[in-house]
Structure formats: structure tokens, C-alpha cells
Amino acid sequence: MEAQQGQKFIETSQLEWEEVGAGIRRSIAAYDDQLMVACVEFQKGAVGVLHRHPHRQITYVQAGSFEVTISNEKKVLRRGDFYRIPPDEEHGVTALEAGLLVDTFAPARLDFLK
């Protein structure tokens, strides 16, 4: 995957996508050592399994609707909504319809890079 490190302008038409699960693909839009933005596309019914990581995360629901779980709380979020994940908090999503999430991480998720 060719991520955009240090680029000032990123065109979404130039992003490369990677399959990361059943019905889920991800593209790293831009990053440096302190910040990363990734686009994650979900087919209807695809599940981003519960997980945790030490990074701060804020996610924008660009398209679709998702059941979002943070710790033991669940909420349905739709296009235009956001959610925030504190470090090390368990979270996951289920796509109620096809959609796209825009994830922002601080610091960058270097584990996403090849």
C-alpha cells in the first residue's frame, strides 16, 4: 500500500485500497508520525470486530449507517455523525448498510503500514 506521507495534497482518486476483512477495505489517505487519516469502506453487514489499541481515534461517518460499540455502549450513527475512542477502549462497528468511515488516529497507526 502506497500511503501519502508528507504530501500536502491528496486526491482520493489516487488512493490505493487494501482488503482487511470480509466486506471491508482500507486506504491510508495521509500520515506522519503524529497523525493518520484512513478511509474504511464497509459492505452491508460487514463487521469491524471489537478491538483496542493505544491510539486516540476520532471517526467521521462519511456514508452509510453503523451500529457502533464503545466499551459496552451501542449507538446507531449515520452520515455526518462522529465518534471518539479514548486510548485502549474496546470498540467495533457493524455496517447496517454499505458505508464509509474516515478514521483519524493520534499518533499514527504504524501497524497499518507495510
C-alpha positions in Angstrom: 0.0 0.0 0.0 1.4 3.4 -1.0 0.4 5.8 1.8 0.7 9.5 1.5 3.4 10.5 3.9 4.4 14.2 3.8 2.1 15.0 0.9 0.3 18.4 1.1 -2.4 17.5 -1.4 -4.1 14.1 -1.5 -6.6 13.2 -4.2 -9.0 10.4 -3.3 -8.9 9.1 -6.8 -5.2 8.3 -6.3 -5.7 6.2 -3.1 -4.9 2.5 -3.1 -7.2 0.1 -1.2 -6.3 -3.0 0.8 -8.8 -5.7 1.7 -8.7 -6.0 5.5 -11.6 -8.3 6.3 -14.8 -9.8 4.9 -16.5 -6.9 3.2 -14.0 -4.3 4.5 -11.3 -2.4 2.7 -9.0 0.4 3.9 -6.9 3.1 2.4 -4.4 5.2 4.2 -5.1 8.7 3.0 -2.3 10.6 4.8 0.0 10.3 7.8 3.1 11.5 9.6 4.5 10.2 12.9 1.9 12.0 15.0 -1.3 11.7 12.9 -3.0 9.4 10.4 -6.2 9.5 8.4 -7.6 6.3 6.9 -10.7 5.6 4.9 -12.5 2.3 5.7 -15.2 1.1 3.3 -17.8 -1.4 4.5 -20.3 -3.6 2.6 -23.7 -4.0 4.3 -23.4 -6.4 7.2 -19.6 -6.3 7.4 -18.3 -6.3 11.0 -15.3 -4.4 12.3 -14.6 -6.7 15.2 -14.2 -5.5 18.8 -10.6 -4.5 19.4 -8.5 -1.9 21.2 -5.3 0.0 20.6 -3.3 2.7 22.4 -4.1 5.4 19.8 -6.6 8.1 20.2 -9.3 7.8 17.4 -12.0 10.1 16.0 -14.1 8.7 13.2 -16.4 10.5 10.8 -19.3 8.6 9.2 -19.0 9.8 5.6 -21.6 7.4 4.2 -24.0 4.7 5.4 -25.1 3.8 8.9 -23.3 1.8 11.5 -24.0 0.3 14.9 -21.0 1.5 16.9 -19.9 -0.2 20.1 -17.6 1.6 22.5 -17.0 -0.3 25.7 -20.4 -1.7 26.5 -22.4 1.1 24.9 -24.1 0.8 21.5 -25.4 3.6 19.3 -26.5 3.8 15.6 -24.7 6.5 13.8 -25.4 7.8 10.3 -23.8 10.0 7.6 -22.4 13.2 9.2 -22.0 11.8 12.7 -18.7 11.3 14.6 -17.5 9.1 17.4 -14.4 9.3 19.6 -12.4 6.4 21.0 -10.1 7.0 24.0 -6.8 5.0 24.1 -7.2 1.3 25.0 -11.0 1.4 24.9 -12.7 -1.6 23.3 -14.7 -0.7 20.2 -16.1 -2.1 16.9 -18.8 -1.4 14.3 -21.4 -3.3 12.2 -22.4 -1.8 8.9 -26.2 -1.6 8.8 -25.8 -0.5 5.1 -22.9 0.0 2.9 -20.8 2.9 4.1 -17.5 4.7 4.5 -15.8 5.7 7.8 -12.9 8.2 7.9 -10.7 7.3 10.9 -8.2 9.8 12.4 -5.5 8.4 14.7 -3.0 10.0 17.0 -0.3 9.0 16.9 -0.2 7.4 13.5 -1.1 3.6 13.3 2.3 2.5 12.1 1.0 -1.1 12.3 -1.2 -0.3 9.3 1.9 0.4 7.1 3.7 -2.3 5.3 
